[in-house]
Amino acid sequence: MRLGRALVIVLLATWALPAQLFPPERTERIQLGVRDVYNLEYETARQRFQELVEAAPDDPAGYVYLAWTEWVKELGSQQELSIDRFASSDFFSEAPLYRMHVDPGAEARFRQLSQQGIDRARARLSRNPNDRTALFVLGQAYQNLASFEASLKRSWWSAFRYGSRTYRYNRDLLRQDPNLYDARLATGVYHYVTGSLAWNVKWLAFAMGYSGGREAGKREIETTAERGQLAGDDARVVLTLIYTREHRYPQAFEQLQHLLRKYPQNYLVHLDMGGLALLMKRPEAAVEIYQDVLRKIENGERKYAQLERASVYNRLGVAGRAQGDLAASAGWLNKSVAEAPAGARSHTIARLELGKTLDLQGRRREAQEQYRIAAAAEDIAGSRQEATELLRKPYRR
């Protein structure tokens, strides 16, 4: 069963808050916190949302936004937001090649904050079942949980259950006011999900009372991107994922361009543009994008200065190989291997990709040496299995 094919679309169905649900001052503070997260300023966002909790301990929003910040930061630190990873063949598998290590402390904080927000939202709904703010925030709490289970834990059934609750609360909210376009992001995602399920499991969604269509769901998300008060950027992230899975790479690229113009310090978006260029079979564009990222690192531009050079060298090596320039590819990957300090992830990927380039150059023994090192290192996205297979059989495009 491949529920993951559609369920992971909840990955970055990030935050949308209709302005009329909160007083203007509180809405503005939430907007600023969301902006901080998009700018990769996680600690600043945490401070803003913690201030919301302290100012109104019975309001669920601060807790739920703090939880959201926790899981997005953890996701970003694992580089699971990358288009390269999202488009890989095992990403939606019920038995992926590897499972990520999630920091226990971050997961504990995330789950505690989520539950605190859920408890407070339910308390408000017990007093007023039509409390629109409580409905929206409760839906977002379950959306957090669905996203966490899908992206970090790879527990598709748990993600589906939480996603069902997200859909119900946002559906009820839209019944009260169909013009809350921000809430259409959640219902659109769910309609896309149920419309994408394989027939052998789709009956279960129908039996539970949920139906949907991919195109109808996509139109809802596109409407949010165009008309949502605060969810436009969130919808663009989801559309990027949808378009990527549908092989509509130019449309996905356009969404990323919009986001990078708005958040020029978000190097994750910038790197994903390079990944999409490779998917579009435009390696020369990917090289240009990655070199631009590298220049920003070397110029010490704020968030870019925190990005490992080795991770960009690896991408340049892969893009060079895609161009057919094996000498340039090997040069970049050797530079990554020699980079110090660099994380274990970057070094392992460098060894694996260098081996592939050496294989294409006919340097089989040297390639096998790189594969052995990669196979003995910590597993990165199935690197051990891939390296073991390449030790037996040379890499071919």
C-alpha positions in Angstrom: 0.0 0.0 0.0 1.4 3.4 -1.0 -0.5 5.9 1.0 2.6 8.0 1.1 2.4 9.0 -2.6 -0.2 11.7 -1.6 -0.1 11.9 2.1 3.4 13.5 2.1 1.8 16.5 0.5 1.1 17.6 4.1 4.9 18.0 4.5 4.9 21.7 4.1 1.3 22.6 4.3 2.5 25.3 6.6 0.6 28.1 8.3 -2.4 30.1 7.2 -4.3 32.2 9.6 -7.3 34.3 8.4 -6.8 37.8 9.8 -10.3 38.1 11.2 -9.8 35.1 13.5 -7.5 37.2 15.8 -7.2 40.8 16.8 -5.0 42.7 14.4 -2.0 43.0 16.9 -2.0 39.3 17.6 -2.3 38.5 13.9 0.7 40.7 13.1 2.8 39.0 15.7 1.9 35.6 14.2 2.7 36.9 10.7 6.1 38.0 11.9 6.9 34.6 13.5 5.9 32.8 10.3 8.1 35.2 8.3 11.0 34.4 10.7 10.6 30.7 10.0 10.7 31.2 6.3 13.8 33.3 6.8 15.3 30.3 8.8 15.3 32.5 11.9 14.0 29.7 14.1 15.1 31.1 17.5 13.5 34.5 16.8 10.3 32.7 15.8 10.4 30.7 19.0 10.7 33.8 21.0 7.8 35.5 19.3 5.5 32.5 19.8 6.6 32.0 23.4 5.6 35.6 24.0 2.1 34.7 22.6 1.9 31.9 25.2 3.0 34.1 28.0 0.6 36.9 27.0 -2.4 34.5 26.7 -1.8 31.1 28.4 -5.3 29.9 27.5 -5.0 30.7 23.8 -4.0 27.6 21.8 -2.3 29.4 19.0 1.1 30.1 20.7 1.5 26.5 21.6 0.6 25.2 18.2 2.9 27.6 16.4 5.8 26.7 18.8 5.2 23.1 17.9 5.2 23.9 14.2 8.5 25.7 14.6 10.0 22.6 16.3 9.1 20.2 13.5 10.0 22.5 10.6 13.4 23.2 12.2 14.0 19.5 12.7 12.9 18.8 9.1 15.3 21.4 7.8 18.2 20.2 9.8 17.8 16.7 8.3 17.6 18.2 4.8 14.4 16.4 4.2 12.9 19.5 2.6 15.1 19.0 -0.5 13.5 18.4 -3.9 16.2 15.9 -4.6 15.1 13.8 -1.7 11.4 14.4 -2.3 11.6 13.1 -5.9 13.6 10.0 -5.0 12.1 6.7 -5.7 11.9 5.5 -2.1 10.5 8.7 -0.5 6.9 7.5 -0.6 7.6 3.8 0.1 6.1 2.1 3.1 9.6 0.6 3.6 12.0 3.4 2.7 15.7 2.7 2.3 16.4 4.5 5.6 14.6 6.1 8.5 15.8 9.3 9.9 17.1 9.8 13.4 14.8 12.4 15.1 16.2 14.2 18.0 14.3 12.8 21.0 14.3 16.2 22.8 12.9 18.0 19.8 10.2 15.3 19.3 9.2 15.5 23.0 8.9 19.3 22.9 6.9 19.0 19.6 4.4 16.5 21.0 4.0 18.3 24.3 3.3 21.6 22.7 0.9 20.1 20.3 -1.0 18.5 23.1 -1.1 21.7 25.0 -2.6 23.5 22.0 -5.1 20.7 21.4 -6.3 20.7 25.0 -6.8 24.5 25.0 -8.6 24.5 21.6 -10.9 21.7 22.7 -11.7 23.6 25.9 -12.8 26.6 23.9 -14.9 24.4 21.6 -16.6 22.8 24.6 -17.8 26.3 25.5 -18.6 27.3 21.9 -18.7 24.6 19.2 -18.6 27.4 16.6 -15.5 29.1 17.8 -13.8 29.7 14.5 -10.4 30.4 16.0 -10.4 27.2 18.0 -11.5 25.2 14.9 -8.7 26.6 12.8 -6.0 26.2 15.4 -7.1 22.7 16.3 -7.0 21.8 12.6 -3.4 23.2 12.4 -2.4 21.2 15.5 -3.4 18.0 13.8 -1.8 19.2 10.5 1.4 19.6 12.5 1.1 16.0 13.7 0.3 14.7 10.2 3.3 16.4 8.7 5.6 15.2 11.5 4.5 11.6 11.1 4.7 11.7 7.3 8.0 13.6 6.9 10.1 12.6 9.9 8.6 9.3 11.2 7.4 7.9 7.9 4.3 6.6 9.6 1.7 6.9 6.9 -1.3 5.6 8.7 -0.7 8.0 11.6 -0.4 10.8 9.1 -3.6 9.8 7.5 -5.5 9.8 10.8 -4.2 13.2 11.8 -4.8 14.5 8.3 -8.4 13.4 8.5 -8.9 15.4 11.6 -7.3 18.5 10.0 -9.7 18.2 7.1 -12.8 17.9 9.3 -12.0 21.0 11.4 -11.2 23.1 8.3 -14.3 21.8 6.5 -16.4 22.9 9.4 -14.8 26.3 9.4 -15.5 26.7 5.7 -19.1 25.8 6.2 -19.3 28.8 8.5 -17.5 31.1 6.0 -16.7 29.9 2.5 -14.5 33.0 2.0 -11.9 31.9 4.4 -9.5 31.0 1.6 -6.7 30.2 3.9 -8.7 27.2 5.3 -8.9 25.9 1.7 -5.3 24.9 1.8 -6.0 22.1 4.3 -9.2 20.9 2.5 -7.4 21.1 -0.8 -4.6 19.0 0.4 -7.0 16.4 1.7 -9.0 16.3 -1.5 -5.8 15.9 -3.4 -4.7 13.1 -1.0 -7.9 11.1 -1.2 -8.1 11.6 -4.9 -4.6 10.2 -5.3 -4.9 7.0 -3.2 -4.6 3.7 -5.0 -7.9 2.0 -5.6 -7.1 -0.8 -3.2 -7.2 1.7 -0.3 -9.4 4.4 -1.7 -12.5 2.5 -0.6 -11.4 3.0 3.0 -11.5 6.8 2.6 -14.9 6.6 1.1 -16.1 4.3 3.9 -14.9 6.9 6.4 -16.9 9.6 4.7 -14.1 11.3 2.7 -14.0 11.8 -1.0 -11.9 14.0 -3.2 -10.3 14.6 -6.5 -6.8 15.6 -7.3 -7.8 18.4 -9.7 -10.4 19.8 -7.4 -8.0 19.7 -4.5 -5.3 21.3 -6.6 -7.6 24.2 -7.6 -8.4 24.8 -3.9 -4.6 25.1 -3.1 -4.1 27.3 -6.1 -6.9 29.5 -4.9 -5.2 29.9 -1.6 -2.0 30.8 -3.3 -3.8 33.6 -5.2 -6.3 34.8 -2.6 -5.3 33.6 0.8 -4.7 36.4 3.3 -1.7 34.7 5.0 -1.4 31.3 3.3 -0.1 32.3 -0.1 3.4 31.2 0.6 2.3 28.1 2.3 0.2 27.1 -0.7 3.1 27.8 -3.0 5.3 25.3 -1.1 2.6 22.6 -1.4 2.1 23.4 -5.1 5.9 23.0 -5.5 5.6 19.5 -4.1 2.6 18.6 -6.2 4.0 19.9 -9.4 7.3 18.1 -8.8 5.4 14.8 -8.3 3.4 15.4 -11.4 6.7 16.2 -13.3 5.5 19.7 -14.0 9.0 21.0 -13.2 8.8 24.5 -14.8 5.7 25.3 -12.7 7.4 24.0 -9.5 10.4 26.2 -10.4 8.2 29.3 -10.7 6.9 28.8 -7.2 10.4 28.5 -5.8 11.5 31.6 -7.7 8.6 33.5 -6.0 9.6 32.3 -2.6 13.3 33.1 -3.0 12.4 36.7 -4.1 10.4 37.1 -1.0 12.8 35.3 1.3 16.3 35.8 -0.2 18.1 34.3 2.8 16.3 30.9 2.5 19.1 28.8 1.0 16.9 25.7 1.2 14.7 27.2 -1.5 17.7 28.2 -3.5 19.2 24.7 -3.4 15.9 23.3 -4.4 15.9 25.4 -7.5 19.1 23.7 -8.5 17.5 20.3 -7.9 14.6 21.2 -10.1 16.9 22.4 -12.8 18.5 19.0 -12.8 15.1 17.3 -13.0 14.3 19.6 -16.0 17.5 18.2 -17.7 19.1 21.7 -17.5 22.4 20.9 -15.7 24.0 24.2 -16.9 21.3 26.1 -15.0 21.8 23.9 -12.0 25.6 24.7 -12.0 24.8 28.4 -12.3 22.4 28.2 -9.3 24.8 26.3 -7.1 27.7 28.6 -8.0 25.4 31.5 -6.9 24.8 29.8 -3.6 28.5 29.2 -3.2 29.2 32.9 -3.8 26.7 33.9 -1.1 28.5 31.5 1.3 31.9 33.0 0.5 30.5 36.5 0.9 29.2 35.7 4.3 25.6 36.5 3.6 23.6 35.9 6.8 22.0 32.5 6.6 24.1 31.3 3.7 27.2 31.6 5.9 25.8 28.7 8.0 25.6 26.4 5.0 28.4 23.9 4.5 30.5 24.5 1.4 30.9 20.7 1.1 27.2 20.3 0.6 27.3 22.7 -2.4 30.4 21.1 -3.8 28.6 17.8 -3.9 25.7 19.4 -5.8 28.1 21.0 -8.2 29.8 17.6 -8.7 26.5 16.0 -9.6 25.5 18.8 -11.9 28.9 18.7 -13.6 28.4 15.0 -14.2 25.0 15.6 -15.6 26.6 18.1 -18.0 29.0 15.4 -19.2 32.0 17.3 -17.7 33.5 14.4 -15.7 36.7 16.3 -14.9 34.8 19.2 -13.3 32.6 16.7 -11.5 35.6 14.9 -10.0 37.2 18.2 -9.1 34.2 19.4 -7.1 33.7 16.1 -5.3 37.4 15.8 -4.4 37.1 19.3 -3.0 34.2 18.2 -0.9 36.2 15.2 0.4 39.0 17.5 1.4 36.8 20.1 3.0 37.3 20.5 6.7 35.4 20.8 8.8 32.4 19.1 7.1 29.6 17.0 8.4 29.5 13.2 8.1 26.5 13.6 5.7 28.4 15.7 3.2 31.5 13.5 3.3 29.5 10.3 2.7 27.6 11.8 -0.2 30.9 13.1 -1.6 32.5 9.6 -1.5 29.5 8.0 -3.1 29.1 10.5 -5.9 32.9 10.6 -6.5 32.8 6.9 -7.0 30.1 7.2 -9.6 32.1 9.9 -11.5 35.3 7.7 -11.3 33.3 4.7 -12.7 32.3 6.8 -15.7 35.9 7.8 -16.2 36.9 4.1 -16.3 38.7 4.3 -13.0 37.0 1.3 -11.4 39.5 0.5 -8.6 39.5 4.1 -7.4 35.7 4.1 -7.6 35.5 0.9 -5.5 37.7 2.6 -2.8 35.2 5.4 -2.5 32.3 3.0 -2.3 33.9 1.0 0.5 34.4 4.2 2.5 30.7 5.2 1.9 29.5 1.7 2.8 31.4 1.8 6.1 30.1 5.2 7.0 26.8 6.3 8.7 23.9 5.6 6.4 22.6 8.7 4.6 19.4 8.2 2.7 20.2 4.6 1.8 23.9 5.3 1.0 25.1 2.0 2.5 22.9 -0.1 0.3 23.7 1.9 -2.8 27.4 1.8 -2.1 27.3 -2.0 -1.6 25.5 -2.5 -4.9 28.0 -0.2 -6.7 30.9 -2.3 -5.3 29.4 -5.2 -7.2 28.4 -3.4 -10.4 29.9 -0.2 -11.9 27.8 2.9 -12.1 26.2 3.7 -15.4 24.0 6.6 -16.2 
